[in-house]
């Protein structure tokens, strides 16, 4: 009889968190100009300044952020302009 030894290794990769959902959703239309933005992450995250809001007419926006550790609400300091696109 012949014995052999087998070593098994199990590696797990810690994937970075992802944005699971947003509100308003991507490509949303008819969003109120004073709307907040909600971002839901795939796992708890700790944030610093992690967002940028840039719009085609009103330009860059600053905002306050509340919530966590998986759901954050972004409250822009100024309203958006009707019918502009923002990222």
C-alpha positions as CSV (number, residue, x, y, z in Angstrom):
1,X,0.0,0.0,0.0
2,X,1.3,3.5,-0.8
3,X,0.2,6.6,1.1
4,X,0.4,10.1,-0.3
5,X,-0.1,13.3,1.5
6,X,-2.1,16.1,-0.1
7,X,-2.0,19.7,1.2
8,X,-5.1,21.8,0.5
9,X,-5.0,25.5,0.6
10,X,-8.0,27.7,0.7
11,X,-7.5,31.4,-0.2
12,X,-10.1,34.0,0.1
13,X,-9.9,37.3,-1.6
14,X,-11.3,40.4,0.2
15,X,-13.0,42.2,-2.6
16,X,-13.5,46.0,-2.2
17,X,-17.0,47.2,-1.4
18,X,-19.2,48.2,-4.3
19,X,-22.2,50.6,-4.6
20,X,-25.2,48.2,-4.4
21,X,-27.8,50.8,-5.3
22,X,-28.4,54.6,-5.5
23,X,-31.5,56.8,-5.3
24,X,-32.2,58.4,-7.7
25,X,-31.1,55.5,-9.9
26,X,-28.7,55.9,-12.8
27,X,-30.3,57.7,-15.8
28,X,-33.3,58.8,-13.7
29,X,-35.5,61.6,-15.1
30,X,-37.9,64.0,-13.5
31,X,-36.0,64.1,-10.3
32,X,-36.9,67.0,-8.0
33,X,-34.2,69.7,-8.1
34,X,-33.9,69.6,-4.3
35,X,-33.5,65.9,-4.0
36,X,-31.0,64.1,-1.7
37,X,-28.9,61.3,-3.1
38,X,-28.8,57.9,-1.3
39,X,-25.9,55.4,-1.8
40,X,-26.1,51.9,-0.5
41,X,-22.8,49.9,-0.3
42,X,-22.4,46.1,-0.5
43,X,-20.8,46.1,3.0
44,X,-20.0,48.6,5.8
45,X,-17.6,51.3,4.8
46,X,-15.9,54.1,6.6
47,X,-15.9,57.3,4.6
48,X,-13.9,60.5,4.1
49,X,-14.6,62.8,1.2
50,X,-15.5,60.2,-1.3
51,X,-17.9,61.8,-3.7
52,X,-18.0,64.6,-6.3
53,X,-21.1,66.1,-7.7
54,X,-20.7,67.8,-11.1
55,X,-23.6,69.1,-13.2
56,X,-23.8,70.4,-16.8
57,X,-25.4,73.8,-15.8
58,X,-24.9,74.4,-12.1
59,X,-21.4,73.0,-11.9
60,X,-19.9,71.4,-8.8
61,X,-21.9,71.0,-5.6
62,X,-20.8,70.6,-2.0
63,X,-23.0,68.5,0.3
64,X,-23.5,67.1,3.8
65,X,-23.3,63.4,4.3
66,X,-25.2,61.4,7.0
67,X,-25.8,57.8,7.8
68,X,-23.6,54.7,7.5
69,X,-22.0,52.3,7.7
70,X,-23.8,50.8,4.6
71,X,-26.4,53.5,3.6
72,X,-25.4,57.1,3.3
73,X,-27.5,60.2,2.4
74,X,-25.9,63.0,0.5
75,X,-27.7,66.3,0.9
76,X,-26.4,68.9,-1.7
77,X,-25.9,72.4,-0.2
78,X,-27.6,74.0,-3.3
79,X,-30.4,72.8,-5.5
80,X,-29.8,71.5,-9.0
81,X,-31.1,73.2,-12.2
82,X,-34.2,71.7,-13.9
83,X,-33.3,69.3,-16.8
84,X,-29.5,69.3,-16.3
85,X,-27.4,66.2,-16.1
86,X,-25.3,65.4,-13.1
87,X,-22.7,62.8,-12.2
